[in-house]
Amino acid sequence: MAAAAAAKAAGKLIVFAAPSGTGKSTIAKRLLAATSNLVFSVSATTRPKRTGETDGVDYFFLSEDEFREHVANGDFLEHEEVYAGRFYGTLKEKIDAALQAGKNLLLDLDVKGAMSIKQHYGERAYLIFIKPPSLEALRERLSARRSETEEMLTKRLERAKFEMSFAEKFDCTITNDDLEKAVEDVREKVNSFIY
């Protein structure tokens, strides 16, 4: 009986993945603000702490040696070297502790990281892929940022094609062609999974 109660109290995982420029961060912020029992999962990184950031709140800030030691010990559920010498990862121990405390976590990952989480947690993880209405619409959104060179834009669109090839492996796909509708669709899916 106690084991059944403990299992019922254990939290769940919501995993977002999407190409850059799809509105994933905006949707995540709106979802977190509207869902009282959902908290953002804190990742580990080797990047330097920025002004105003707190270790354990914004990220778990690790040296490259500490990060590599965690990798060698198998402590990460997923990790990636995003830029040379800049690593990001999800520590299994932190996720498991939050789940055992009954917290529902929102993870913002790349498609491979999402697959790793699903493989490890199975039905306790719900994967949501957020996609743009089209690659052309995505190109327009990225161009509107005015922060991309043509070369970087081409790389991001190639990456988007790769990421979109994983969409069918997710539990659901939401197209963000109308932000309010996308937020509502995501909220409905998350609420039906959590409750």
SELO-299951 format. One record per residue: residue in three letters; residue number from 1; x, y, z of N, C-alpha, C, O in turn. Coordinates in steps of 0.02 Angstrom, whole numbers. Example, Ala and Ser with C-alpha at 12.3 -4.5 7.8 and 13.67 -1.06 7.14 Angstrom:
residues 2
    r    k    n.xx    n.yy    n.zz   ca.xx   ca.yy   ca.zz    c.xx    c.yy    c.zz    o.xx    o.yy    o.zz
  ALA    1     660    -284     390     615    -225     390     660    -165     390     712    -166     423
  SER    2     642    -112     354     684     -53     357     645       2     394     670      57     402
//
This chain:
residues 195
    r    k    n.xx    n.yy    n.zz   ca.xx   ca.yy   ca.zz    c.xx    c.yy    c.zz    o.xx    o.yy    o.zz
  MET    1      41     -60       0       0       0       0      43      63       0      30     110     -37
  ALA    2      95      63      43     140     121      46     176     131     -20     186     188     -42
  ALA    3     196      76     -52     231      81    -117     185     111    -169     207     152    -210
  ALA    4     121      92    -168      73     119    -217      64     193    -205      59     232    -253
  ALA    5      60     214    -142      52     286    -126     113     325    -147     108     380    -173
  ALA    6     172     295    -136     234     329    -156     237     336    -232     258     389    -257
  ALA    7     217     284    -268     218     287    -341     170     340    -366     184     376    -414
  LYS    8     111     345    -333      62     394    -353      88     465    -340      73     511    -378
  ALA    9     126     474    -286     152     540    -268     211     561    -311     226     621    -317
  ALA   10     243     513    -342     302     529    -383     282     574    -442     228     568    -470
  GLY   11     328     619    -459     314     667    -511     321     639    -581     337     580    -591
  LYS   12     308     681    -630     312     663    -701     355     713    -738     370     767    -712
  LEU   13     375     695    -798     418     736    -839     383     758    -902     353     718    -938
  ILE   14     387     823    -916     363     851    -979     426     874   -1016     464     913    -988
  VAL   15     436     850   -1077     496     868   -1114     476     905   -1178     438     880   -1219
  PHE   16     503     965   -1185     494    1005   -1246     555     999   -1290     612     999   -1266
  ALA   17     544     993   -1354     598    1000   -1403     569    1036   -1463     509    1029   -1479
  ALA   18     611    1076   -1497     587    1115   -1554     647    1146   -1589     698    1159   -1557
  PRO   19     641    1159   -1653     693    1197   -1686     698    1268   -1658     648    1296   -1635
  SER   20     757    1297   -1659     768    1365   -1637     723    1412   -1676     719    1408   -1738
  GLY   21     689    1458   -1641     646    1506   -1675     573    1485   -1678     532    1520   -1709
  THR   22     556    1429   -1648     488    1402   -1652     443    1430   -1597     382    1423   -1601
  GLY   23     472    1462   -1546     431    1489   -1492     429    1445   -1431     387    1456   -1386
  LYS   24     472    1396   -1428     473    1348   -1372     482    1382   -1304     446    1366   -1257
  SER   25     529    1428   -1299     543    1461   -1235     483    1502   -1212     466    1503   -1153
  THR   26     451    1537   -1259     392    1577   -1242     336    1531   -1217     303    1546   -1167
  ILE   27     324    1476   -1252     272    1429   -1232     288    1399   -1164     244    1392   -1121
  ALA   28     352    1382   -1153     373    1353   -1088     360    1402   -1031     334    1382    -979
  LYS   29     378    1465   -1040     367    1515    -988     293    1523    -972     274    1528    -914
  ARG   30     252    1525   -1024     179    1533   -1014     151    1471    -979     108    1478    -935
  LEU   31     175    1413    -998     151    1351    -966     170    1350    -892     128    1333    -850
  LEU   32     232    1367    -877     255    1368    -807     215    1418    -765     198    1403    -708
  ALA   33     200    1475    -793     162    1526    -757      89    1504    -744      59    1525    -695
  ALA   34      63    1462    -788      -7    1441    -783     -17    1374    -747     -74    1353    -735
  THR   35      38    1340    -730      33    1273    -701      69    1272    -634     131    1272    -632
  SER   36      31    1270    -580      60    1278    -513     106    1220    -492     153    1230    -454
  ASN   37      92    1161    -515     132    1103    -493     181    1080    -546     194    1020    -553
  LEU   38     209    1128    -584     259    1113    -635     318    1160    -625     309    1220    -622
  VAL   39     378    1131    -620     438    1172    -611     488    1156    -666     489    1102    -695
  PHE   40     530    1206    -681     579    1198    -734     638    1158    -709     664    1171    -654
  SER   41     660    1110    -747     718    1068    -729     782    1108    -740     791    1139    -793
  VAL   42     825    1107    -691     889    1143    -694     942    1098    -724     954    1043    -699
  SER   43     974    1121    -777    1027    1083    -811    1095    1101    -782    1103    1151    -747
  ALA   44    1143    1060    -798    1213    1074    -781    1247    1104    -842    1230    1087    -899
  THR   45    1295    1148    -831    1332    1178    -886    1403    1196    -865    1418    1205    -806
  THR   46    1445    1201    -915    1514    1224    -903    1523    1298    -921    1577    1325    -912
  ARG   47    1470    1329    -946    1478    1399    -964    1483    1441    -901    1457    1422    -849
  PRO   48    1518    1498    -905    1525    1540    -846    1458    1568    -821    1412    1579    -860
  LYS   49    1454    1578    -756    1394    1606    -725    1388    1679    -745    1437    1717    -741
  ARG   50    1329    1700    -766    1317    1770    -784    1294    1809    -723    1271    1780    -674
  THR   51    1301    1874    -725    1279    1917    -671    1206    1904    -654    1163    1903    -698
  GLY   52    1193    1893    -590    1124    1882    -567    1103    1809    -567    1050    1792    -541
  GLU   53    1144    1765    -596    1127    1693    -596    1149    1660    -531    1198    1680    -500
  THR   54    1112    1609    -511    1125    1573    -449    1136    1499    -464    1097    1468    -501
  ASP   55    1189    1471    -435    1203    1400    -444    1145    1360    -413    1124    1374    -357
  GLY   56    1120    1311    -450    1066    1269    -426     997    1297    -441     947    1263    -431
  VAL   57     994    1360    -464     931    1391    -482     927    1400    -557     880    1377    -590
  ASP   58     978    1433    -585     980    1444    -658    1012    1384    -692     986    1359    -742
  TYR   59    1068    1362    -666    1104    1303    -689    1143    1275    -630    1151    1308    -579
  PHE   60    1167    1214    -638    1219    1188    -595    1284    1203    -632    1298    1172    -683
  PHE   61    1322    1251    -607    1383    1273    -641    1441    1227    -622    1459    1222    -564
  LEU   62    1471    1194    -672    1525    1147    -662    1586    1168    -703    1579    1200    -756
  SER   63    1644    1149    -679    1704    1158    -720    1702    1104    -774    1664    1056    -769
  GLU   64    1742    1112    -826    1744    1061    -879    1767     995    -850    1742     942    -870
  ASP   65    1816     996    -804    1839     934    -773    1784     900    -733    1776     839    -736
  GLU   66    1746     940    -694    1690     912    -655    1638     881    -702    1613     826    -689
  PHE   67    1623     916    -757    1573     891    -804    1596     825    -834    1558     777    -837
  ARG   68    1660     823    -856    1687     762    -886    1687     704    -836    1678     646    -855
  GLU   69    1699     720    -772    1698     668    -721    1627     639    -714    1619     578    -707
  HIS   70    1576     683    -716    1507     659    -714    1491     616    -775    1457     565    -769
  VAL   71    1517     635    -833    1506     595    -894    1537     527    -884    1506     476    -899
  ALA   72    1599     525    -861    1635     462    -851    1599     416    -800    1601     355    -806
  ASN   73    1566     447    -751    1531     409    -700    1460     389    -721    1425     354    -684
  GLY   74    1439     411    -780    1371     395    -804    1317     432    -767    1261     407    -762
  ASP   75    1332     492    -742    1284     530    -701    1232     568    -742    1181     590    -714
  PHE   76    1244     576    -807    1198     615    -848    1147     571    -883    1164     517    -908
  LEU   77    1085     595    -886    1034     562    -927    1046     578   -1000    1034     538   -1044
  GLU   78    1071     639   -1011    1088     662   -1078    1137     720   -1069    1134     756   -1020
  HIS   79    1181     728   -1118    1227     785   -1116    1252     798   -1187    1250     755   -1231
  GLU   80    1275     860   -1197    1299     878   -1263    1349     935   -1258    1343     979   -1215
  GLU   81    1399     933   -1301    1445     989   -1308    1416    1034   -1362    1424    1020   -1421
  VAL   82    1382    1087   -1341    1345    1130   -1387    1393    1172   -1428    1385    1179   -1489
  TYR   83    1442    1201   -1395    1497    1237   -1427    1561    1210   -1397    1560    1178   -1345
  ALA   84    1618    1222   -1430    1682    1196   -1406    1693    1216   -1333    1696    1275   -1316
  GLY   85    1699    1165   -1290    1711    1176   -1219    1650    1198   -1179    1656    1210   -1119
  ARG   86    1591    1203   -1212    1530    1222   -1177    1483    1162   -1176    1452    1145   -1227
  PHE   87    1478    1131   -1118    1438    1071   -1110    1373    1087   -1072    1372    1131   -1028
  TYR   88    1321    1051   -1089    1257    1055   -1053    1233     983   -1042    1245     940   -1084
  GLY   89    1200     971    -986    1175     904    -973    1123     902    -918    1114     951    -881
  THR   90    1089     846    -914    1037     835    -863    1062     781    -815    1073     724    -835
  LEU   91    1070     800    -752    1095     754    -701    1039     708    -676     988     732    -652
  LYS   92    1049     644    -683     999     594    -662     980     601    -588     921     598    -571
  GLU   93    1029     611    -546    1017     616    -474     969     673    -457     926     666    -414
  LYS   94     977     730    -492     934     789    -479     862     776    -503     814     794    -469
  ILE   95     856     744    -560     789     728    -587     754     678    -541     696     688    -523
  ASP   96     789     625    -522     759     573    -479     738     601    -412     685     583    -386
  ALA   97     779     646    -382     762     676    -317     698     718    -323     654     715    -280
  ALA   98     693     757    -377     633     799    -388     571     755    -399     518     770    -371
  LEU   99     578     702    -438     521     657    -451     499     623    -387     439     617    -374
  GLN  100     546     601    -346     529     568    -283     495     616    -235     455     596    -193
  ALA  101     511     681    -241     479     732    -198     410     750    -225     376     794    -197
  GLY  102     389     718    -280     323     729    -308     319     788    -356     264     809    -374
  LYS  103     376     815    -377     376     872    -422     367     849    -494     394     797    -515
  ASN  104     330     888    -532     324     878    -604     373     926    -636     373     985    -620
  LEU  105     415     901    -681     468     941    -710     458     954    -784     433     911    -821
  LEU  106     476    1014    -805     477    1032    -875     550    1036    -898     590    1073    -869
  LEU  107     567     997    -949     635     997    -976     634    1025   -1046     590    1009   -1086
  ASP  108     682    1067   -1061     690    1098   -1127     753    1068   -1156     809    1087   -1138
  LEU  109     745    1020   -1203     803     982   -1228     804     981   -1305     756    1001   -1338
  ASP  110     860     956   -1331     861     943   -1403     828     875   -1415     812     840   -1367
  VAL  111     818     856   -1478     781     795   -1493     816     732   -1466     782     686   -1443
  LYS  112     882     730   -1470     917     671   -1445     911     665   -1369     902     611   -1342
  GLY  113     915     722   -1335     906     722   -1263     837     699   -1243     829     661   -1195
  ALA  114     787     721   -1281     718     700   -1269     710     624   -1276     677     592   -1236
  MET  115     742     596   -1328     739     524   -1338     771     487   -1280     747     434   -1259
  SER  116     826     513   -1253     860     482   -1196     815     482   -1134     812     432   -1098
  ILE  117     781     537   -1123     735     542   -1065     679     491   -1072     662     456   -1024
  LYS  118     650     486   -1132     595     439   -1144     619     367   -1134     584     325   -1105
  GLN  119     679     353   -1159     706     286   -1152     716     268   -1078     704     211   -1058
  HIS  120     737     316   -1039     751     303    -968     687     301    -925     681     258    -882
  TYR  121     640     347    -937     582     353    -893     517     325    -922     467     320    -887
  GLY  122     517     308    -986     458     276   -1016     395     318   -1008     394     376   -1027
  GLU  123     343     288    -980     277     319    -975     275     378    -926     226     415    -925
  ARG  124     327     386    -885     328     444    -839     350     507    -875     346     562    -846
  ALA  125     372     501    -937     393     559    -976     346     570   -1035     329     522   -1071
  TYR  126     326     632   -1046     282     650   -1101     320     699   -1145     337     754   -1123
  LEU  127     332     679   -1208     372     719   -1253     328     760   -1301     285     733   -1335
  ILE  128     340     826   -1301     303     871   -1345     352     904   -1394     399     937   -1374
  PHE  129     338     894   -1458     378     926   -1510     340     986   -1535     282     980   -1556
  ILE  130     372    1045   -1533     340    1106   -1558     372    1122   -1624     433    1131   -1630
  LYS  131     330    1127   -1676     358    1139   -1742     330    1203   -1772     275    1225   -1754
  PRO  132     368    1233   -1818     344    1293   -1852     293    1273   -1905     289    1214   -1923
  PRO  133     253    1321   -1929     205    1304   -1982     239    1277   -2044     210    1235   -2079
  SER  134     300    1302   -2059     338    1279   -2116     411    1302   -2107     425    1343   -2064
  LEU  135     455    1274   -2147     525    1295   -2144     532    1367   -2169     575    1404   -2145
  GLU  136     490    1387   -2216     492    1456   -2240     471    1505   -2185     501    1558   -2177
  ALA  137     420    1486   -2147     398    1529   -2091     454    1533   -2039     465    1586   -2009
  LEU  138     488    1478   -2028     543    1477   -1980     600    1522   -2005     629    1560   -1965
  ARG  139     615    1519   -2069     667    1562   -2098     649    1636   -2086     692    1676   -2067
  GLU  140     585    1653   -2096     563    1722   -2086     571    1743   -2013     594    1798   -1999
  ARG  141     552    1698   -1967     559    1714   -1895     632    1725   -1876     649    1772   -1840
  LEU  142     675    1680   -1899     746    1685   -1883     777    1748   -1914     818    1781   -1883
  SER  143     757    1763   -1975     782    1824   -2009     760    1886   -1973     798    1935   -1968
  ALA  144     698    1886   -1946     671    1944   -1911     711    1960   -1848     710    2017   -1824
  ARG  145     745    1911   -1820     786    1923   -1760     845    1970   -1775     870    2005   -1732
  ARG  146     866    1969   -1838     924    2008   -1861     987    1993   -1821    1031    2036   -1813
  SER  147     992    1932   -1796    1051    1912   -1757    1089    1856   -1792    1138    1830   -1765
  GLU  148    1066    1837   -1852    1095    1780   -1887    1129    1801   -1951    1103    1841   -1990
  THR  149    1189    1775   -1962    1220    1783   -2028    1184    1735   -2075    1150    1689   -2052
  GLU  150    1192    1743   -2140    1161    1698   -2188    1186    1627   -2177    1148    1579   -2183
  GLU  151    1251    1620   -2161    1280    1554   -2149    1249    1521   -2087    1232    1462   -2088
  MET  152    1241    1560   -2034    1211    1534   -1972    1137    1516   -1984    1113    1466   -1958
  LEU  153    1103    1558   -2022    1033    1545   -2038    1026    1479   -2075     982    1439   -2060
  THR  154    1070    1467   -2124    1070    1404   -2162    1082    1345   -2115    1049    1294   -2122
  LYS  155    1130    1352   -2069    1144    1298   -2021    1084    1284   -1976    1068    1226   -1963
  ARG  156    1051    1337   -1953     993    1328   -1909     936    1293   -1947     901    1252   -1918
  LEU  157     926    1310   -2011     873    1278   -2050     889    1205   -2065     844    1163   -2066
  GLU  158     953    1190   -2077     973    1120   -2086     961    1081   -2022     937    1024   -2023
  ARG  159     978    1112   -1966     968    1080   -1900     892    1070   -1889     871    1018   -1863
  ALA  160     852    1120   -1909     779    1114   -1900     752    1055   -1939     709    1019   -1914
  LYS  161     775    1045   -2001     753     988   -2042     770     922   -2006     728     877   -2003
  PHE  162     831     919   -1979     851     859   -1942     806     848   -1882     781     793   -1871
  GLU  163     794     901   -1843     752     895   -1782     681     875   -1800     650     835   -1765
  MET  164     654     904   -1854     585     888   -1873     577     816   -1895     522     790   -1894
  SER  165     632     784   -1915     628     713   -1934     614     669   -1873     596     610   -1882
  PHE  166     621     696   -1813     607     658   -1751     536     667   -1726     514     631   -1681
  ALA  167     499     714   -1755     433     733   -1728     387     673   -1717     352     671   -1667
  GLU  168     387     626   -1762     341     568   -1756     358     523   -1697     317     482   -1676
  LYS  169     418     531   -1669     438     490   -1611     414     521   -1545     423     491   -1492
  PHE  170     385     581   -1548     361     616   -1488     290     595   -1473     255     570   -1516
  ASP  171     268     605   -1410     200     588   -1391     149     633   -1425      93     611   -1439
  CYS  172     168     695   -1438     123     739   -1476     164     794   -1509     220     810   -1487
  THR  173     136     821   -1562     167     876   -1599     118     933   -1601      59     925   -1617
  ILE  174     142     992   -1583     101    1053   -1584     133    1100   -1635     193    1115   -1631
  THR  175      93    1125   -1682     118    1174   -1730     105    1244   -1703      48    1261   -1686
  ASN  176     157    1284   -1698     150    1352   -1673     143    1401   -1731     190    1434   -1751
  ASP  177      81    1404   -1757      66    1456   -1807      23    1510   -1776      13    1563   -1807
  ASP  178      -2    1498   -1716     -40    1547   -1677     -19    1535   -1604     -37    1484   -1575
  LEU  179      18    1583   -1575      47    1572   -1509      -6    1555   -1456       4    1509   -1417
  GLU  180     -61    1593   -1454    -112    1581   -1403    -141    1511   -1409    -150    1476   -1359
  LYS  181    -155    1489   -1470    -182    1422   -1480    -130    1369   -1462    -147    1319   -1432
  ALA  182     -67    1381   -1480     -13    1333   -1464      -6    1326   -1389       1    1270   -1363
  VAL  183      -7    1382   -1352      -2    1380   -1279     -60    1340   -1250     -50    1298   -1206
  GLU  184    -120    1354   -1274    -180    1318   -1248    -177    1244   -1264    -193    1202   -1222
  ASP  185    -156    1227   -1325    -149    1156   -1344     -98    1120   -1299    -110    1064   -1276
  VAL  186     -42    1153   -1287       9    1123   -1244     -18    1115   -1173      -8    1063   -1142
  ARG  187     -52    1166   -1148     -78    1163   -1080    -128    1105   -1072    -126    1070   -1022
  GLU  188    -171    1096   -1121    -219    1040   -1119    -183     973   -1118    -201     929   -1078
  LYS  189    -133     964   -1161     -96     901   -1163     -60     888   -1097     -62     832   -1071
  VAL  190     -28     939   -1069       9     932   -1007     -38     916    -949     -25     872    -910
  ASN  191     -94     953    -944    -142     940    -890    -170     870    -894    -179     837    -842
  SER  192    -186     846    -954    -214     778    -959    -161     725    -942    -179     671    -919
  PHE  193     -97     741    -952     -44     693    -935     -30     694    -859     -21     641    -829
  ILE  194     -28     753    -830     -11     758    -759     -68     732    -715     -56     699    -664
  TYR  195    -131     747    -734    -187     730    -689    -220     666    -707    -268     646    -674
//
